[in-house]
Amino acid sequence: MAVKLIMLVVFFGVMLGVGFYCRKNATDVSGFVLGGRSVGPWLTAFAYGTSYFSAVIFVGYAGQFGWKFGVASTWIGLGNAFIGSLLAWVLLGRRTRLMTQHLNTATMPEFFGKRYNSPALKIVASLIVFIFLIPYTASLYNGLSRLFEMAFPGISYNICVVVMAVLTGVYVIAGGYMATAINDFIQGLIMIGGIVAVIWAVLSGHGGFTAAMTELAHVEHAIPGAYSSFLGPDPFGLFCVVILTSLGTWGLPQMVQKFYAIKSEKHIAKGTIISTVFAVIVAGGCYFLGGFGRISGVAVDALGAPIGGFDAIIPAMLNNLPDVLIGVVIVLVLSASMSTLSSLVLTSSSTLTLDLIKGHIVKNLEEKKQVLIMRILLVVFIVISAFIAINKDKLGYIADMMGISWGALAGAFLAPFLYGLYSKKISKASVWACFIFGAGVMVLNMVTRASFPAMLQSPINCGAFVMIAGLVIVPLVSLFTKKPDAALVDTMFTCYDHKVLVSAKEALGEEE
């Protein structure tokens, strides 16, 4: 207990120190929300990765999908790396940075409002962000609860939640985005070291990789070899999870807004590589570890289902590790969760302030008051999230809550955002159609799940469906609805036509 507590105290001390160190960078809106658009590649890449991966992936997704798919669940982590990170940076990074700076936008709802010339779109998008980030936060805390109950049996989980919420709030309120980015870098290093150490320890406990794979191939209640095979027992289900967790990042405001803050072109190239490697190690490692859940010793019922639910699998795998390694795991998951929580609360508070309160509820809102309101809303969002966490027994499985959140947000935003960066022909009506379809279908899935087709009853499958459907709905509706003002859109796209000088290694130059 002493070792684990010392590690936590040191961890929290560093986080708070960074927060107060970065106070000078959080005096205006640009500094507080975007770090003055001057964040380097390492900080941006780690901020992207640590916002991506939290207790949700380590406890919820790794446990549930490792149990369902075996070591084939590693494909989910690789999909996160190459679709959710590499492709996202290649297709969105540069264009997002240029367009958002040209339109002078700091949030995704503000982008929709200016890109499609519709204040109403901005307001509705901000409400969607606030509402559907709540179940994501709940899933994050629920994952932490399982590990705290395993690692600190004598300490009230409620106290741990309150301490974590307060400390996260202090460093984000004090230092804004820059404090979050620096802490994300530190937390990312902890995550990389932690996941490597835990995988090594777990596999060593089963006699190494080959012995563990042999044991997994002969688990009870399963077709021999199903959970050690290339694509696992359910390739379609595996595909849906890859789509939800990989393509979904393209439409999540807390992820996309990381591109707003990139400093320069060379930082985009470096950030792309760093972010991808980080995702391969962390996401690939988490799902690979989860693939051995069936040989972890977790108790099962007569039907072969884990007693205590899917969220109990990873804690059961870690229960017999040495105290030092358990302490590493706790710091690892806290790092992942606090980085994600800080990103969520900063996104939510900035969205409500800049997209709903400013110009609508309060007509003329001074910049200092905007920053003050954001800090107040940070506290409000953290209090709500902590309340949800303390009432965790009323929550469902982590993966289901995250499926609802990501499905609604990315189902509503992914297609309008992606097409908005590349096409001049997207109509305002098509964006409305995608908002209504994406958020509406996920709400219906949440309240009337049994009425959905069997294939779409799972929030995971349904979330993947609405994301892909949005990519069809937006261009299709745009064909049959009023076209945007061509002159206005041309003005927006001039940011891509600005001539810049590059080195010879990037372009051959003019023909002589």
Residue pairs with C-beta under 8 A, 6 or more apart in sequence:
1 152
1 154
1 323
3 323
3 324
3 327
4 151
4 152
4 323
4 326
4 327
4 330
7 327
7 328
7 330
7 331
8 327
8 330
8 331
8 334
11 190
11 331
11 334
11 335
12 163
12 167
14 183
14 186
15 167
15 168
15 171
15 183
15 186
15 338
16 167
16 170
16 171
18 171
18 175
18 179
18 182
18 183
18 186
19 170
19 171
19 172
19 173
19 174
19 175
19 179
19 183
20 171
20 174
20 175
21 175
21 179
21 182
22 174
22 175
22 176
22 178
22 179
22 182
23 174
23 175
25 31
25 35
25 36
25 175
25 176
25 177
25 178
25 179
26 32
26 174
26 175
26 176
26 177
26 178
26 179
26 371
27 371
28 367
28 368
28 371
29 106
29 354
29 367
29 370
29 371
29 374
30 36
30 37
30 106
31 176
31 177
31 178
32 176
32 177
32 350
32 371
32 374
33 106
33 107
33 176
33 177
33 257
33 346
33 350
33 354
33 374
34 106
34 177
34 257
34 260
34 261
35 176
35 177
35 178
35 181
35 261
36 178
36 261
37 101
37 260
37 261
37 262
37 263
38 261
38 263
39 47
39 177
39 178
39 181
39 261
39 262
39 263
40 263
40 267
41 262
41 266
41 267
41 268
41 269
41 270
41 271
41 274
42 185
42 270
42 271
42 274
43 181
43 182
43 184
43 185
44 181
44 258
44 259
44 261
44 262
44 267
44 271
44 275
45 270
45 271
45 272
45 274
45 275
45 278
46 181
46 184
46 185
46 187
46 188
46 189
46 274
46 275
46 278
47 180
47 181
47 184
47 185
47 258
47 339
47 343
48 85
48 89
48 255
48 258
48 271
48 275
49 85
49 184
49 188
49 275
49 278
49 279
49 282
50 184
50 187
50 188
50 191
50 335
50 336
50 339
50 340
50 343
51 184
51 254
51 255
51 258
51 339
51 340
51 343
52 80
52 84
52 85
52 249
52 255
52 279
52 283
52 340
53 80
53 191
53 279
53 282
53 283
53 286
53 336
53 340
54 140
54 143
54 333
54 336
54 337
54 339
54 340
54 341
55 140
55 141
55 142
55 143
55 144
55 147
55 333
55 336
55 337
55 340
55 398
56 136
56 139
56 140
56 143
56 340
56 398
56 399
56 402
57 245
57 283
57 286
57 287
57 336
58 143
58 286
58 314
58 332
58 333
58 336
59 143
59 144
59 146
59 147
59 311
59 314
59 315
59 333
59 398
60 139
60 142
60 143
60 310
60 311
60 397
60 398
60 399
60 402
61 76
61 241
61 245
61 286
61 287
61 290
61 398
61 399
61 402
62 73
62 286
62 287
62 289
62 290
62 293
62 314
63 290
63 293
63 310
63 311
63 312
63 313
63 314
64 290
64 310
64 311
64 313
64 397
64 398
64 399
65 73
65 76
65 238
65 241
65 287
65 290
65 399
66 73
66 287
66 289
66 290
66 291
66 292
66 293
66 313
67 290
67 293
67 294
67 306
67 310
67 313
68 232
68 233
68 234
68 237
69 76
69 227
69 232
69 233
69 234
69 237
69 238
69 291
70 216
70 226
70 227
70 228
70 229
70 232
70 233
70 291
70 294
71 213
71 216
71 227
71 228
71 232
71 288
71 291
71 292
72 227
72 229
72 230
72 231
72 232
72 238
72 291
73 232
73 238
73 241
73 287
73 288
73 290
73 291
74 284
74 287
74 288
74 291
75 231
75 238
75 242
75 287
76 238
76 241
76 242
76 245
76 246
76 283
76 287
77 279
77 280
77 282
77 283
77 284
77 285
77 286
77 287
77 288
78 280
78 283
78 284
79 242
79 243
79 245
79 246
80 245
80 246
80 249
80 279
80 283
80 284
81 276
81 279
81 280
81 283
81 284
82 246
82 276
83 242
83 246
83 247
84 245
84 246
84 247
84 248
84 249
84 250
84 279
85 249
85 272
85 275
85 276
85 278
85 279
86 272
86 275
86 276
88 249
88 250
88 255
89 259
89 268
89 271
89 272
89 275
89 276
90 272
91 250
91 418
92 250
92 256
92 259
92 418
92 421
93 259
93 262
93 268
93 271
93 272
94 265
94 268
95 421
95 422
95 496
96 256
96 259
96 260
96 421
97 259
97 260
97 262
97 268
98 495
98 496
99 111
99 115
99 420
99 421
99 492
99 495
99 496
100 106
100 111
100 259
100 260
101 260
101 495
102 492
102 494
102 495
103 111
103 114
103 115
103 492
104 114
105 111
105 113
105 114
105 260
106 257
106 260
106 350
106 354
107 126
107 253
107 257
107 347
107 350
107 351
107 354
107 355
108 125
108 129
108 253
108 256
108 257
108 351
108 413
108 417
109 121
109 122
109 123
109 125
109 126
109 129
109 253
109 351
109 355
110 122
110 354
110 355
111 417
111 420
112 118
112 121
112 122
112 125
112 413
112 416
112 417
112 420
112 431
113 119
113 121
113 122
113 123
113 125
113 355
114 122
115 420
115 492
116 416
116 420
116 426
116 428
116 431
116 484
117 428
117 484
117 485
117 488
118 428
118 431
119 359
119 360
121 428
121 431
121 432
121 435
122 355
123 355
123 356
123 360
124 435
125 355
125 412
125 413
125 435
126 351
126 352
126 355
126 356
127 356
128 408
128 409
128 412
128 413
128 435
128 439
129 253
129 347
129 348
129 351
129 409
130 348
130 351
130 352
132 404
132 405
132 408
132 409
132 439
132 442
133 254
133 344
133 347
133 348
133 405
133 409
134 384
134 385
134 388
134 405
135 401
135 402
135 404
135 405
136 344
136 401
136 402
136 405
136 406
137 341
137 344
137 381
137 384
137 385
137 388
137 389
138 385
138 388
138 389
138 392
138 395
138 401
139 395
139 398
139 399
139 401
139 402
139 405
140 337
140 340
140 341
140 344
140 385
141 161
141 337
141 385
141 386
141 388
141 389
141 392
142 311
142 389
142 392
142 395
142 398
142 401
143 311
143 333
143 337
143 398
144 160
144 161
144 164
144 333
144 334
144 337
144 389
145 157
145 161
145 389
145 392
146 311
146 312
146 314
146 315
147 314
147 315
147 318
147 329
147 330
147 333
148 155
148 157
148 160
148 330
149 157
149 315
150 315
150 318
150 319
150 326
151 326
151 327
151 329
151 330
152 160
158 390
161 386
161 389
161 390
162 386
164 334
164 337
164 338
164 341
165 341
165 382
165 383
165 385
165 386
165 389
166 382
167 338
168 338
168 341
168 342
168 345
168 382
169 345
169 378
169 379
169 382
171 179
171 180
171 183
171 342
172 179
172 180
172 342
172 345
172 346
172 378
173 375
173 378
173 379
175 182
176 346
177 261
177 346
180 339
180 342
180 343
180 346
181 261
183 338
183 339
183 342
184 339
184 342
184 343
186 335
187 335
187 336
187 338
187 339
188 278
188 282
188 335
188 339
190 331
190 332
190 335
191 282
191 332
191 335
191 336
192 278
192 281
192 282
193 328
194 328
194 329
194 331
194 332
194 335
195 281
195 282
195 285
195 286
195 289
195 332
196 281
196 285
197 325
197 328
198 289
198 318
198 321
198 325
198 328
198 329
198 332
199 285
199 288
199 289
201 321
201 322
201 325
202 289
202 292
202 296
202 317
202 318
202 321
203 209
203 212
203 292
205 320
206 212
206 215
206 292
206 295
212 292
212 295
213 228
215 295
216 227
216 228
216 291
216 292
216 294
216 295
217 224
217 225
217 227
217 228
218 224
219 227
219 294
219 295
220 300
220 304
221 300
221 303
221 304
222 233
222 294
222 304
223 233
226 232
226 233
227 233
227 291
227 294
231 238
232 238
237 458
237 460
237 461
239 464
240 458
240 460
240 461
240 464
240 465
241 460
241 464
243 464
243 467
243 468
244 403
244 406
244 407
244 460
244 463
244 464
244 467
245 406
247 410
247 414
247 464
247 467
247 468
248 406
248 407
248 409
248 410
248 414
248 463
248 467
249 255
249 256
249 410
250 256
250 410
250 414
250 417
250 418
251 409
251 410
251 411
251 412
251 413
251 414
251 415
251 417
251 418
251 467
252 406
252 409
252 410
252 413
253 347
253 351
253 409
253 413
254 340
254 343
254 344
254 346
254 347
256 417
257 347
262 268
262 271
289 314
289 317
290 313
290 314
292 317
293 306
293 313
293 314
293 317
296 313
296 316
296 317
297 316
297 317
297 320
298 306
298 307
298 308
298 312
298 313
298 316
298 317
299 306
299 307
299 308
300 306
300 307
301 307
306 312
306 313
306 316
308 316
309 397
310 397
310 398
310 399
311 397
311 398
318 325
318 326
318 329
321 329
341 382
341 385
344 381
344 385
345 378
345 381
345 382
345 385
346 378
348 377
348 381
349 373
349 374
349 375
349 377
349 378
349 380
349 381
350 374
352 377
353 370
353 373
353 374
353 377
354 370
357 365
357 373
358 365
358 370
359 365
365 373
388 395
395 401
399 459
399 460
400 458
400 459
400 460
401 459
403 458
403 459
403 460
403 462
403 463
404 442
404 445
404 446
404 459
404 463
406 463
407 438
407 441
407 442
407 445
407 459
407 462
407 463
407 464
407 466
407 467
408 438
408 439
408 442
408 443
408 463
408 466
409 438
410 438
410 463
410 466
410 467
411 434
411 437
411 438
411 439
411 441
411 442
411 463
411 466
411 467
411 469
411 470
412 434
412 435
412 437
412 438
412 439
412 470
413 434
413 435
413 438
414 467
414 470
414 471
415 434
415 467
415 470
415 471
415 473
415 474
416 426
416 430
416 431
416 434
416 435
416 470
416 474
418 471
419 426
419 474
419 475
420 426
423 475
424 484
424 486
424 489
424 490
424 493
425 475
425 478
425 483
425 484
426 474
426 475
426 478
426 484
427 477
427 478
427 481
427 482
427 483
427 484
428 481
428 482
428 484
429 477
429 478
429 481
429 482
430 473
430 474
430 475
430 476
430 477
430 478
430 481
431 474
433 473
433 474
433 477
434 470
434 473
434 474
434 477
437 466
437 469
437 470
437 473
438 466
438 467
438 470
441 462
441 465
441 466
442 459
442 462
442 463
442 466
444 451
444 452
445 452
445 456
445 457
445 459
445 462
446 459
449 457
449 459
450 457
452 462
455 461
456 462
456 465
